[in-house]
Amino acid sequence: MTATIATIAELGFHQASFARIAERAGLSSTRLISYHFDGKDDLIGQVMSTIYGDLAAFMGERVGAQSTPRAALDAYIRSLVEYMGAHRGEMRAATEIFLNFQPEGGTTAREAAVDVSSFSHLERLLSWGQEAGEFGEFDVRVVAMAIQRSLDGLPFLLEGDPEADLATYADELAALFSRAIRA
C-alpha cells in the first residue's frame, strides 16, 4: 500500500504501473503484487480503503471525543484539515485516483462523490446541533455539502500552494461555519 500510494502521489495515476510500484517497494517481480491483488482495480480499491479508513479513524477519535454539537463540528473541520496536512502524499494519491480512476464495471470515485449518503454523518451532526438548540434553522443537506466541499478543495489548494497556512485555513473555516449555523 505504501509503495502504491507514494508512486501515485509522485508520478500520477496513469504512470503508476505495477512495475514502478514493485520497484519502489523493492520487489523483484510484479507477480508479487498480482499474487495479493486481482489486478489494478483491486489494488486501487484497497488503496482508497486504506486512505479513507485511516482518515475515518483519525477523525472519528477526535470528533467522537466531543460532548457538544458545536465542539464536534469544530473537531470535524480541524481534524480533516490536520489529517490532510500531515498526509499530503495520501491526499495527492487519493486526488489522482479520484480524477483518473475508471474501474471496470465498478463505481468511479466521481460517482461515489455525488452519492448524497456520503454526507449523512455530517447531516446527523448538524441535526444534532439543531435538536440541541446550539444551531439555528437551515437546510442540513445544503450546509453539510458546503462544509464538506470546502474541505474537499483543500488538496487542490495544496497542489497550487504547498506552503498554504493550514492552521489559518482550519481557523477560518471553523469560524465561518460557526457563524453560519449559529442559533
Buried (B, 14 or more C-beta within 10 A) or exposed (E): BEBBBBBBBBBBBEEBEBEBBBBBBEBEEBEEBBEEBEEBBEBBBBBBEBBEEEBEEBBEEBBEEBEEBBEBBBBBBBBBBBBBBEBBBBBBBBBBBBEBBEBEEEEBBEEEEEEEEEBEBBBEBBBBBBEEEBBEEBEBBEBBBBBBEBBBEBBEEBEEEEEBEBEEBBBEBBEBBBEEBEE
